[in-house]
Amino acid sequence: MQAVRFDWSKPVDIAIPVRFSQPQTCAWGIAPATQQPWRDGSFVGEIMEGGSVNCREMRIVAHSAGTHTECVGHVVADPITMADVTLRPVSLAALITVHLHPLGPSGDTYGGMSLADDAVVTARALQHALRAIGGPPRSEFATGSLVLRTQLDGVTRVGHDWSNSNPPYLTDQAIDVLRDAGFMDLLLDIPSVDREWDGGGLPSHHRWWDLPAGVQRLQGTTCNRTITELIDVPATVADGWYGLLLQVPSIASDAVPSRPVLYPLIASANDGDTHA
């Protein structure tokens, strides 16, 4: 087994931050996140207003406000939160770019409401992109993450409001490709794996977490797979294999703001012998 090294000096931050004073990336018709000084009697938590410190309260809906990571607690009644998920400290991540295709002609299916001309990520597109980057380096790190960049012309991810625009989503067969490949953390630059208006069933979410359609209980099982949505991968970053550090706060909620960071691999002298 070849030791894999990451170039820690060249981080690639693929998170979209929540900047309260600037246009925010959001979706689902949810109002932008807000921040204001904490006030209590004569105390004001804002130095610019004469306070001794900055102390601010925030209103934020994680599923809309910039990059966020969610767990199976998003779709079940069981009290499962991101604080319960065992995250991999560093994983090997496949970064791929996929072309979108209309659902109808693709031959793929979707378990919720859909239209034939919906733009979707298909199984064939994923398979093609994964073959193009080759197998992962043999290493002690789990090949746990898939970073998905979609070819969506004319959309700047930072500050974009996706509401009522029917963004792209993943087909049933696309989810199966990723699960069968063993990926545990799915990161994508669109608002959801599911259609914006899917009838309420969230079929791709259920499929990713091994839940039958309509089931809202874990039935005695747990799942450490995660979904990270609304990332932004710079166009200058090439497809291939990276180290991924997925940073999340320890907040007991089904979804939390997050900061995924990619790190390039350092090529070894016998790199040709280190790939499967």
C-alpha positions in Angstrom: 0.0 0.0 0.0 1.4 3.4 -1.0 1.2 6.2 1.5 -0.9 9.0 0.1 0.2 12.6 1.0 -1.8 15.7 0.7 -0.5 19.2 0.1 -1.8 20.9 3.2 -0.4 24.2 2.0 -2.9 24.4 -0.9 -6.4 24.2 0.5 -9.3 24.6 -1.9 -12.3 26.0 0.1 -15.5 24.8 -1.8 -18.0 26.3 0.7 -20.3 29.2 0.1 -20.1 31.3 3.2 -23.1 33.2 4.7 -22.2 36.9 4.5 -25.0 38.8 6.1 -24.2 42.1 4.4 -24.0 40.6 0.9 -26.4 38.7 -1.5 -26.8 35.2 -0.1 -27.0 31.8 -1.8 -30.5 30.5 -0.9 -33.3 28.2 -2.0 -36.8 27.0 -1.4 -38.2 30.5 -0.9 -36.6 30.8 2.5 -35.6 34.3 3.6 -31.9 35.1 3.8 -30.1 34.6 7.1 -29.9 37.6 9.4 -27.6 38.8 12.1 -28.0 41.6 14.7 -26.4 42.7 17.9 -27.6 41.1 21.1 -29.3 43.7 23.3 -30.1 43.4 27.0 -31.0 46.6 28.8 -28.2 49.0 28.3 -25.9 46.3 26.9 -25.4 46.2 23.1 -23.2 43.6 21.5 -21.7 45.8 18.9 -18.5 47.8 19.2 -19.5 50.1 16.4 -22.5 51.1 18.5 -20.5 51.7 21.6 -20.5 48.2 23.1 -17.4 46.7 24.7 -17.6 43.5 22.6 -19.2 42.1 19.5 -22.0 39.6 20.5 -24.5 38.9 17.8 -27.5 36.7 17.4 -28.2 35.0 14.1 -31.3 33.6 12.4 -30.4 30.9 9.9 -32.1 28.0 8.1 -29.3 25.7 7.3 -31.0 24.0 4.3 -31.0 27.3 2.5 -28.2 29.5 3.8 -25.1 28.6 1.8 -23.2 25.4 2.1 -24.6 22.9 4.5 -24.4 19.2 5.4 -27.4 17.0 6.4 -27.9 13.6 7.8 -30.6 11.0 7.6 -32.4 12.9 10.4 -33.6 15.2 7.6 -36.1 12.6 6.4 -37.0 10.5 9.5 -38.9 11.1 12.7 -36.1 9.5 14.7 -34.0 12.1 16.7 -30.9 11.7 14.5 -28.7 14.8 14.2 -25.4 15.8 12.7 -24.0 15.6 16.2 -24.7 11.9 16.1 -22.9 11.2 12.8 -19.4 9.8 12.8 -17.6 11.8 10.2 -14.4 10.6 8.6 -11.6 13.1 9.6 -10.0 13.0 6.1 -11.2 11.0 3.2 -10.3 10.5 -0.4 -12.7 12.5 -2.6 -13.4 12.1 -6.2 -14.1 15.4 -7.9 -16.0 15.0 -11.1 -17.8 17.4 -13.5 -21.0 16.1 -15.2 -23.1 17.3 -18.1 -26.8 17.5 -17.5 -29.4 15.7 -19.6 -33.2 15.9 -19.9 -34.8 13.2 -17.9 -37.1 11.8 -20.5 -34.6 10.9 -23.3 -32.0 9.7 -20.7 -33.8 6.5 -20.0 -33.4 7.0 -16.2 -36.3 7.4 -13.8 -37.2 9.5 -10.9 -39.5 8.4 -8.0 -41.3 11.7 -7.6 -43.1 14.3 -9.6 -41.1 15.1 -12.8 -41.2 16.4 -16.3 -39.5 14.9 -19.3 -37.4 18.0 -19.9 -36.1 18.3 -16.3 -32.3 18.7 -16.3 -30.9 15.8 -14.3 -27.7 14.1 -13.4 -27.9 10.6 -14.9 -26.2 7.3 -14.1 -24.4 7.3 -17.4 -23.0 10.8 -16.9 -21.7 9.8 -13.5 -20.1 6.5 -14.8 -18.5 8.4 -17.6 -17.0 11.1 -15.3 -15.7 8.5 -12.8 -14.0 6.5 -15.5 -12.3 9.6 -16.8 -10.5 10.2 -13.5 -9.4 6.6 -13.0 -9.3 4.6 -9.8 -8.3 6.1 -6.4 -4.8 5.8 -5.0 -4.3 2.8 -2.8 -4.0 4.2 0.7 -5.1 4.0 4.3 -7.8 6.6 3.7 -11.3 5.6 2.9 -12.6 6.4 -0.6 -15.5 8.0 1.0 -16.5 11.2 -0.8 -17.9 12.3 -4.1 -17.7 16.0 -5.1 -20.1 16.7 -7.9 -19.8 19.7 -10.1 -22.6 20.3 -12.6 -22.2 21.9 -16.0 -24.9 24.5 -15.6 -24.4 27.5 -17.9 -25.1 31.0 -16.7 -25.4 30.3 -13.0 -23.0 31.9 -10.6 -23.2 29.8 -7.4 -22.3 32.5 -4.9 -25.2 34.8 -4.1 -27.7 32.9 -6.3 -31.3 32.4 -5.3 -32.5 29.0 -6.6 -36.1 29.4 -5.5 -38.8 28.4 -8.0 -36.3 27.6 -10.8 -36.6 23.8 -10.9 -32.8 23.2 -10.4 -31.2 20.0 -11.6 -31.4 16.9 -9.4 -30.3 13.2 -9.4 -32.1 10.3 -10.9 -32.9 7.0 -9.2 -30.1 5.2 -11.1 -27.6 8.0 -10.4 -28.1 7.5 -6.7 -27.6 3.8 -7.1 -24.3 4.3 -9.0 -22.9 6.4 -6.1 -24.2 4.0 -3.4 -22.8 0.9 -5.2 -19.4 2.7 -5.6 -19.2 2.9 -1.8 -19.4 6.7 -1.4 -20.5 7.9 2.0 -20.3 11.7 1.7 -22.0 13.3 -1.3 -21.2 16.9 -2.1 -23.0 18.8 -4.8 -23.2 22.4 -6.2 -27.0 22.3 -6.6 -29.7 22.8 -3.8 -30.7 19.1 -3.5 -30.5 15.6 -4.8 -34.2 15.8 -5.2 -36.5 17.9 -7.5 -37.6 21.3 -6.1 -41.3 20.2 -6.3 -41.3 16.4 -6.1 -44.6 15.8 -4.4 -43.1 15.7 -0.9 -41.6 12.2 -1.0 -37.8 13.1 -1.4 -37.2 9.8 -3.2 -33.5 10.5 -3.9 -32.8 11.3 -0.2 -34.6 8.1 0.8 -32.6 6.1 -1.8 -29.3 7.5 -0.6 -30.1 6.5 3.0 -31.5 3.0 2.1 -35.0 3.9 3.1 -38.0 2.7 1.2 -40.2 5.4 -0.4 -42.4 7.1 2.2 -40.8 5.5 5.2 -40.0 8.0 7.9 -38.4 5.6 10.5 -35.0 4.1 10.6 -36.4 0.7 11.6 -33.6 -0.1 14.0 -30.8 0.9 11.6 -28.5 3.9 11.4 -26.7 5.5 8.5 -23.6 7.6 8.5 -24.0 8.8 4.9 -24.2 12.6 4.5 -25.3 15.0 1.8 -23.6 18.4 1.5 -25.4 20.9 -0.8 -24.7 24.3 -2.3 -21.0 24.0 -2.7 -18.9 26.0 -5.1 -16.0 24.4 -6.9 -13.7 26.8 -8.7 -13.5 26.2 -12.4 -9.7 26.2 -12.2 -9.8 23.1 -10.0 -9.4 20.0 -12.2 -11.3 16.8 -11.9 -9.5 14.1 -10.0 -8.7 12.7 -6.6 -8.2 14.9 -3.5 -8.2 14.8 0.2 -11.4 16.1 1.8 -11.8 17.7 5.2 -15.5 18.2 6.0 -15.8 20.7 8.8 -19.1 20.9 10.6 -20.1 22.4 14.0 -21.4 20.1 16.8 -25.0 21.3 16.6 -27.7 18.7 17.2 -29.8 19.4 14.1 -30.6 17.4 11.0 -28.5 19.9 8.9 -25.8 22.4 9.8 -23.7 25.0 8.0 -20.5 23.4 6.9 -17.1 24.1 5.3 -15.7 21.4 3.0 -12.0 21.9 2.0 -10.2 19.9 -0.7 -6.4 19.3 -0.6 -4.4 18.2 -3.7 -2.6 14.9 -3.7 1.2 15.1 -3.9 2.4 12.8 -6.7 5.0 10.2 -5.7 7.9 9.1 -7.8 6.1 5.8 -8.6 2.7 7.3 -9.0 2.0 5.0 -11.8 2.0 2.1 -9.4 -0.3 3.6 -6.8 -3.6 3.4 -8.6 -6.1 0.6 -8.8 
